[in-house]
Amino acid sequence: MKILIIGGTGYIDSAIVEKLKTRPVELYGLARSTSAAEKIKKWL
């Protein structure tokens, strides 16, 4: 399953991402800034 996370750098979304990382899914993230993109790259 492929999942797109929008706003994954926020408090609630980051908790959801941590839970999804334990499952067999492909995570994709969308960022509006380069600093947010760097945070998203850490969990991909």
CHARMM-style PDB file with segment names, atoms N, HN, CA, C and O in Angstrom:
ATOM      1  N   MET     1       0.837  -1.159   0.000  1.00  0.00      PROA
ATOM      2  CA  MET     1       0.000   0.000   0.000  1.00  0.00      PROA
ATOM      3  C   MET     1       0.894   1.238   0.000  1.00  0.00      PROA
ATOM      4  O   MET     1       1.911   1.284   0.692  1.00  0.00      PROA
ATOM      5  N   LYS     2       0.507   2.221  -0.771  1.00  0.00      PROA
ATOM      6  HN  LYS     2      -0.319   2.183  -1.334  1.00  0.00      PROA
ATOM      7  CA  LYS     2       1.226   3.486  -0.834  1.00  0.00      PROA
ATOM      8  C   LYS     2       0.416   4.547  -0.094  1.00  0.00      PROA
ATOM      9  O   LYS     2      -0.795   4.664  -0.287  1.00  0.00      PROA
ATOM     10  N   ILE     3       1.099   5.323   0.759  1.00  0.00      PROA
ATOM     11  HN  ILE     3       2.082   5.228   0.916  1.00  0.00      PROA
ATOM     12  CA  ILE     3       0.421   6.349   1.552  1.00  0.00      PROA
ATOM     13  C   ILE     3       1.154   7.668   1.377  1.00  0.00      PROA
ATOM     14  O   ILE     3       2.374   7.741   1.526  1.00  0.00      PROA
ATOM     15  N   LEU     4       0.393   8.709   1.057  1.00  0.00      PROA
ATOM     16  HN  LEU     4      -0.597   8.649   0.936  1.00  0.00      PROA
ATOM     17  CA  LEU     4       0.933  10.060   0.934  1.00  0.00      PROA
ATOM     18  C   LEU     4       0.589  10.828   2.200  1.00  0.00      PROA
ATOM     19  O   LEU     4      -0.582  10.946   2.560  1.00  0.00      PROA
ATOM     20  N   ILE     5       1.605  11.350   2.874  1.00  0.00      PROA
ATOM     21  HN  ILE     5       2.557  11.254   2.582  1.00  0.00      PROA
ATOM     22  CA  ILE     5       1.421  12.139   4.080  1.00  0.00      PROA
ATOM     23  C   ILE     5       1.600  13.606   3.713  1.00  0.00      PROA
ATOM     24  O   ILE     5       2.637  14.001   3.182  1.00  0.00      PROA
ATOM     25  N   ILE     6       0.584  14.404   4.001  1.00  0.00      PROA
ATOM     26  HN  ILE     6      -0.259  14.083   4.432  1.00  0.00      PROA
ATOM     27  CA  ILE     6       0.646  15.847   3.773  1.00  0.00      PROA
ATOM     28  C   ILE     6       0.694  16.509   5.142  1.00  0.00      PROA
ATOM     29  O   ILE     6      -0.215  16.327   5.953  1.00  0.00      PROA
ATOM     30  N   GLY     7       1.737  17.267   5.402  1.00  0.00      PROA
ATOM     31  HN  GLY     7       2.475  17.415   4.743  1.00  0.00      PROA
ATOM     32  CA  GLY     7       1.889  17.894   6.705  1.00  0.00      PROA
ATOM     33  C   GLY     7       2.503  16.969   7.727  1.00  0.00      PROA
ATOM     34  O   GLY     7       2.185  17.066   8.912  1.00  0.00      PROA
ATOM     35  N   GLY     8       3.363  16.083   7.307  1.00  0.00      PROA
ATOM     36  HN  GLY     8       3.621  16.003   6.344  1.00  0.00      PROA
ATOM     37  CA  GLY     8       3.942  15.077   8.197  1.00  0.00      PROA
ATOM     38  C   GLY     8       4.925  15.603   9.218  1.00  0.00      PROA
ATOM     39  O   GLY     8       5.433  14.824  10.025  1.00  0.00      PROA
ATOM     40  N   THR     9       5.215  16.889   9.216  1.00  0.00      PROA
ATOM     41  HN  THR     9       4.803  17.521   8.561  1.00  0.00      PROA
ATOM     42  CA  THR     9       6.170  17.428  10.178  1.00  0.00      PROA
ATOM     43  C   THR     9       5.483  17.960  11.427  1.00  0.00      PROA
ATOM     44  O   THR     9       6.164  18.384  12.361  1.00  0.00      PROA
ATOM     45  N   GLY    10       4.179  17.948  11.470  1.00  0.00      PROA
ATOM     46  HN  GLY    10       3.626  17.603  10.711  1.00  0.00      PROA
ATOM     47  CA  GLY    10       3.447  18.429  12.635  1.00  0.00      PROA
ATOM     48  C   GLY    10       3.416  17.394  13.750  1.00  0.00      PROA
ATOM     49  O   GLY    10       3.882  16.268  13.574  1.00  0.00      PROA
ATOM     50  N   TYR    11       2.871  17.776  14.887  1.00  0.00      PROA
ATOM     51  HN  TYR    11       2.492  18.691  15.029  1.00  0.00      PROA
ATOM     52  CA  TYR    11       2.860  16.922  16.077  1.00  0.00      PROA
ATOM     53  C   TYR    11       2.038  15.650  15.857  1.00  0.00      PROA
ATOM     54  O   TYR    11       2.523  14.546  16.105  1.00  0.00      PROA
ATOM     55  N   ILE    12       0.817  15.800  15.399  1.00  0.00      PROA
ATOM     56  HN  ILE    12       0.423  16.697  15.197  1.00  0.00      PROA
ATOM     57  CA  ILE    12      -0.060  14.641  15.228  1.00  0.00      PROA
ATOM     58  C   ILE    12       0.398  13.793  14.049  1.00  0.00      PROA
ATOM     59  O   ILE    12       0.461  12.567  14.146  1.00  0.00      PROA
ATOM     60  N   ASP    13       0.716  14.443  12.942  1.00  0.00      PROA
ATOM     61  HN  ASP    13       0.665  15.439  12.863  1.00  0.00      PROA
ATOM     62  CA  ASP    13       1.137  13.697  11.751  1.00  0.00      PROA
ATOM     63  C   ASP    13       2.421  12.920  11.989  1.00  0.00      PROA
ATOM     64  O   ASP    13       2.567  11.809  11.479  1.00  0.00      PROA
ATOM     65  N   SER    14       3.351  13.473  12.749  1.00  0.00      PROA
ATOM     66  HN  SER    14       3.233  14.375  13.163  1.00  0.00      PROA
ATOM     67  CA  SER    14       4.594  12.749  13.000  1.00  0.00      PROA
ATOM     68  C   SER    14       4.335  11.494  13.837  1.00  0.00      PROA
ATOM     69  O   SER    14       5.023  10.488  13.663  1.00  0.00      PROA
ATOM     70  N   ALA    15       3.358  11.540  14.739  1.00  0.00      PROA
ATOM     71  HN  ALA    15       2.799  12.357  14.880  1.00  0.00      PROA
ATOM     72  CA  ALA    15       2.993  10.351  15.513  1.00  0.00      PROA
ATOM     73  C   ALA    15       2.365   9.293  14.603  1.00  0.00      PROA
ATOM     74  O   ALA    15       2.614   8.099  14.765  1.00  0.00      PROA
ATOM     75  N   ILE    16       1.559   9.736  13.660  1.00  0.00      PROA
ATOM     76  HN  ILE    16       1.356  10.706  13.529  1.00  0.00      PROA
ATOM     77  CA  ILE    16       0.955   8.802  12.704  1.00  0.00      PROA
ATOM     78  C   ILE    16       2.028   8.159  11.841  1.00  0.00      PROA
ATOM     79  O   ILE    16       1.980   6.958  11.576  1.00  0.00      PROA
ATOM     80  N   VAL    17       2.992   8.952  11.404  1.00  0.00      PROA
ATOM     81  HN  VAL    17       3.031   9.928  11.619  1.00  0.00      PROA
ATOM     82  CA  VAL    17       4.084   8.434  10.579  1.00  0.00      PROA
ATOM     83  C   VAL    17       4.869   7.377  11.344  1.00  0.00      PROA
ATOM     84  O   VAL    17       5.235   6.352  10.769  1.00  0.00      PROA
ATOM     85  N   GLU    18       5.133   7.603  12.622  1.00  0.00      PROA
ATOM     86  HN  GLU    18       4.835   8.436  13.089  1.00  0.00      PROA
ATOM     87  CA  GLU    18       5.863   6.619  13.429  1.00  0.00      PROA
ATOM     88  C   GLU    18       5.116   5.297  13.487  1.00  0.00      PROA
ATOM     89  O   GLU    18       5.738   4.238  13.416  1.00  0.00      PROA
ATOM     90  N   LYS    19       3.812   5.334  13.612  1.00  0.00      PROA
ATOM     91  HN  LYS    19       3.306   6.195  13.669  1.00  0.00      PROA
ATOM     92  CA  LYS    19       3.007   4.103  13.619  1.00  0.00      PROA
ATOM     93  C   LYS    19       3.030   3.426  12.255  1.00  0.00      PROA
ATOM     94  O   LYS    19       3.126   2.201  12.172  1.00  0.00      PROA
ATOM     95  N   LEU    20       2.944   4.212  11.188  1.00  0.00      PROA
ATOM     96  HN  LEU    20       2.866   5.207  11.256  1.00  0.00      PROA
ATOM     97  CA  LEU    20       2.930   3.636   9.845  1.00  0.00      PROA
ATOM     98  C   LEU    20       4.266   3.005   9.476  1.00  0.00      PROA
ATOM     99  O   LEU    20       4.313   2.072   8.674  1.00  0.00      PROA
ATOM    100  N   LYS    21       5.351   3.506  10.055  1.00  0.00      PROA
ATOM    101  HN  LYS    21       5.314   4.264  10.706  1.00  0.00      PROA
ATOM    102  CA  LYS    21       6.670   2.948   9.743  1.00  0.00      PROA
ATOM    103  C   LYS    21       6.808   1.507  10.214  1.00  0.00      PROA
ATOM    104  O   LYS    21       7.688   0.793   9.733  1.00  0.00      PROA
ATOM    105  N   THR    22       5.972   1.063  11.134  1.00  0.00      PROA
ATOM    106  HN  THR    22       5.258   1.643  11.525  1.00  0.00      PROA
ATOM    107  CA  THR    22       6.037  -0.312  11.625  1.00  0.00      PROA
ATOM    108  C   THR    22       5.235  -1.264  10.740  1.00  0.00      PROA
ATOM    109  O   THR    22       5.224  -2.473  10.977  1.00  0.00      PROA
ATOM    110  N   ARG    23       4.576  -0.731   9.739  1.00  0.00      PROA
ATOM    111  HN  ARG    23       4.585   0.250   9.547  1.00  0.00      PROA
ATOM    112  CA  ARG    23       3.742  -1.545   8.851  1.00  0.00      PROA
ATOM    113  C   ARG    23       4.383  -1.637   7.465  1.00  0.00      PROA
ATOM    114  O   ARG    23       5.211  -0.804   7.098  1.00  0.00      PROA
ATOM    115  N   PRO    24       3.998  -2.642   6.713  1.00  0.00      PROA
ATOM    116  CA  PRO    24       4.575  -2.798   5.362  1.00  0.00      PROA
ATOM    117  C   PRO    24       3.910  -1.881   4.339  1.00  0.00      PROA
ATOM    118  O   PRO    24       3.167  -2.347   3.475  1.00  0.00      PROA
ATOM    119  N   VAL    25       4.176  -0.579   4.435  1.00  0.00      PROA
ATOM    120  HN  VAL    25       4.780  -0.201   5.137  1.00  0.00      PROA
ATOM    121  CA  VAL    25       3.608   0.398   3.510  1.00  0.00      PROA
ATOM    122  C   VAL    25       4.727   1.255   2.935  1.00  0.00      PROA
ATOM    123  O   VAL    25       5.810   1.356   3.511  1.00  0.00      PROA
ATOM    124  N   GLU    26       4.446   1.869   1.792  1.00  0.00      PROA
ATOM    125  HN  GLU    26       3.566   1.787   1.325  1.00  0.00      PROA
ATOM    126  CA  GLU    26       5.368   2.825   1.187  1.00  0.00      PROA
ATOM    127  C   GLU    26       4.878   4.221   1.558  1.00  0.00      PROA
ATOM    128  O   GLU    26       3.754   4.599   1.228  1.00  0.00      PROA
ATOM    129  N   LEU    27       5.722   4.982   2.245  1.00  0.00      PROA
ATOM    130  HN  LEU    27       6.635   4.675   2.514  1.00  0.00      PROA
ATOM    131  CA  LEU    27       5.343   6.326   2.662  1.00  0.00      PROA
ATOM    132  C   LEU    27       5.932   7.364   1.720  1.00  0.00      PROA
ATOM    133  O   LEU    27       7.092   7.275   1.317  1.00  0.00      PROA
ATOM    134  N   TYR    28       5.117   8.342   1.382  1.00  0.00      PROA
ATOM    135  HN  TYR    28       4.175   8.414   1.710  1.00  0.00      PROA
ATOM    136  CA  TYR    28       5.537   9.477   0.579  1.00  0.00      PROA
ATOM    137  C   TYR    28       5.124  10.732   1.331  1.00  0.00      PROA
ATOM    138  O   TYR    28       4.092  10.748   2.002  1.00  0.00      PROA
ATOM    139  N   GLY    29       5.927  11.781   1.221  1.00  0.00      PROA
ATOM    140  HN  GLY    29       6.766  11.768   0.676  1.00  0.00      PROA
ATOM    141  CA  GLY    29       5.613  13.011   1.923  1.00  0.00      PROA
ATOM    142  C   GLY    29       5.609  14.213   1.001  1.00  0.00      PROA
ATOM    143  O   GLY    29       6.288  14.230  -0.026  1.00  0.00      PROA
ATOM    144  N   LEU    30       4.841  15.209   1.379  1.00  0.00      PROA
ATOM    145  HN  LEU    30       4.289  15.195   2.213  1.00  0.00      PROA
ATOM    146  CA  LEU    30       4.745  16.454   0.632  1.00  0.00      PROA
ATOM    147  C   LEU    30       5.126  17.587   1.569  1.00  0.00      PROA
ATOM    148  O   LEU    30       4.587  17.691   2.672  1.00  0.00      PROA
ATOM    149  N   ALA    31       6.058  18.442   1.135  1.00  0.00      PROA
ATOM    150  HN  ALA    31       6.496  18.358   0.240  1.00  0.00      PROA
ATOM    151  CA  ALA    31       6.531  19.544   1.979  1.00  0.00      PROA
ATOM    152  C   ALA    31       6.446  20.851   1.212  1.00  0.00      PROA
ATOM    153  O   ALA    31       6.579  20.883  -0.012  1.00  0.00      PROA
ATOM    154  N   ARG    32       6.219  21.937   1.958  1.00  0.00      PROA
ATOM    155  HN  ARG    32       6.111  21.912   2.952  1.00  0.00      PROA
ATOM    156  CA  ARG    32       6.136  23.266   1.347  1.00  0.00      PROA
ATOM    157  C   ARG    32       7.440  24.043   1.472  1.00  0.00      PROA
ATOM    158  O   ARG    32       7.610  25.068   0.811  1.00  0.00      PROA
ATOM    159  N   SER    33       8.362  23.575   2.306  1.00  0.00      PROA
ATOM    160  HN  SER    33       8.225  22.743   2.843  1.00  0.00      PROA
ATOM    161  CA  SER    33       9.628  24.286   2.472  1.00  0.00      PROA
ATOM    162  C   SER    33      10.776  23.286   2.505  1.00  0.00      PROA
ATOM    163  O   SER    33      10.564  22.087   2.686  1.00  0.00      PROA
ATOM    164  N   THR    34      11.981  23.784   2.330  1.00  0.00      PROA
ATOM    165  HN  THR    34      12.154  24.758   2.183  1.00  0.00      PROA
ATOM    166  CA  THR    34      13.140  22.889   2.343  1.00  0.00      PROA
ATOM    167  C   THR    34      13.404  22.340   3.742  1.00  0.00      PROA
ATOM    168  O   THR    34      13.871  21.209   3.880  1.00  0.00      PROA
ATOM    169  N   SER    35      13.114  23.122   4.781  1.00  0.00      PROA
ATOM    170  HN  SER    35      12.736  24.041   4.670  1.00  0.00      PROA
ATOM    171  CA  SER    35      13.321  22.609   6.142  1.00  0.00      PROA
ATOM    172  C   SER    35      12.328  21.483   6.452  1.00  0.00      PROA
ATOM    173  O   SER    35      12.681  20.500   7.103  1.00  0.00      PROA
ATOM    174  N   ALA    36      11.096  21.631   5.985  1.00  0.00      PROA
ATOM    175  HN  ALA    36      10.809  22.429   5.455  1.00  0.00      PROA
ATOM    176  CA  ALA    36      10.113  20.564   6.169  1.00  0.00      PROA
ATOM    177  C   ALA    36      10.493  19.344   5.345  1.00  0.00      PROA
ATOM    178  O   ALA    36      10.283  18.211   5.780  1.00  0.00      PROA
ATOM    179  N   ALA    37      11.047  19.563   4.167  1.00  0.00      PROA
ATOM    180  HN  ALA    37      11.218  20.483   3.814  1.00  0.00      PROA
ATOM    181  CA  ALA    37      11.478  18.447   3.321  1.00  0.00      PROA
ATOM    182  C   ALA    37      12.591  17.654   3.993  1.00  0.00      PROA
ATOM    183  O   ALA    37      12.630  16.429   3.882  1.00  0.00      PROA
ATOM    184  N   GLU    38      13.484  18.331   4.680  1.00  0.00      PROA
ATOM    185  HN  GLU    38      13.452  19.326   4.770  1.00  0.00      PROA
ATOM    186  CA  GLU    38      14.560  17.640   5.390  1.00  0.00      PROA
ATOM    187  C   GLU    38      14.007  16.763   6.512  1.00  0.00      PROA
ATOM    188  O   GLU    38      14.493  15.653   6.730  1.00  0.00      PROA
ATOM    189  N   LYS    39      12.998  17.254   7.218  1.00  0.00      PROA
ATOM    190  HN  LYS    39      12.602  18.155   7.041  1.00  0.00      PROA
ATOM    191  CA  LYS    39      12.368  16.463   8.273  1.00  0.00      PROA
ATOM    192  C   LYS    39      11.696  15.229   7.691  1.00  0.00      PROA
ATOM    193  O   LYS    39      11.768  14.141   8.264  1.00  0.00      PROA
ATOM    194  N   ILE    40      11.044  15.405   6.550  1.00  0.00      PROA
ATOM    195  HN  ILE    40      10.985  16.288   6.085  1.00  0.00      PROA
ATOM    196  CA  ILE    40      10.355  14.283   5.907  1.00  0.00      PROA
ATOM    197  C   ILE    40      11.367  13.251   5.428  1.00  0.00      PROA
ATOM    198  O   ILE    40      11.110  12.051   5.531  1.00  0.00      PROA
ATOM    199  N   LYS    41      12.500  13.683   4.913  1.00  0.00      PROA
ATOM    200  HN  LYS    41      12.708  14.657   4.829  1.00  0.00      PROA
ATOM    201  CA  LYS    41      13.519  12.741   4.441  1.00  0.00      PROA
ATOM    202  C   LYS    41      14.023  11.847   5.555  1.00  0.00      PROA
ATOM    203  O   LYS    41      14.434  10.717   5.294  1.00  0.00      PROA
ATOM    204  N   LYS    42      14.002  12.318   6.778  1.00  0.00      PROA
ATOM    205  HN  LYS    42      13.668  13.237   6.990  1.00  0.00      PROA
ATOM    206  CA  LYS    42      14.471  11.518   7.920  1.00  0.00      PROA
ATOM    207  C   LYS    42      13.595  10.299   8.144  1.00  0.00      PROA
ATOM    208  O   LYS    42      14.088   9.246   8.547  1.00  0.00      PROA
ATOM    209  N   TRP    43      12.293  10.432   7.887  1.00  0.00      PROA
ATOM    210  HN  TRP    43      11.892  11.287   7.559  1.00  0.00      PROA
ATOM    211  CA  TRP    43      11.440   9.270   8.135  1.00  0.00      PROA
ATOM    212  C   TRP    43      11.133   8.449   6.894  1.00  0.00      PROA
ATOM    213  O   TRP    43      10.404   7.461   6.979  1.00  0.00      PROA
ATOM    214  N   LEU    44      11.665   8.828   5.762  1.00  0.00      PROA
ATOM    215  HN  LEU    44      12.258   9.630   5.694  1.00  0.00      PROA
ATOM    216  CA  LEU    44      11.434   8.021   4.551  1.00  0.00      PROA
ATOM    217  C   LEU    44      12.425   6.918   4.421  1.00  0.00      PROA
ATOM    218  OT1 LEU    44      12.370   6.150   3.460  1.00  0.00      PROA
TER     219      LEU     44
END
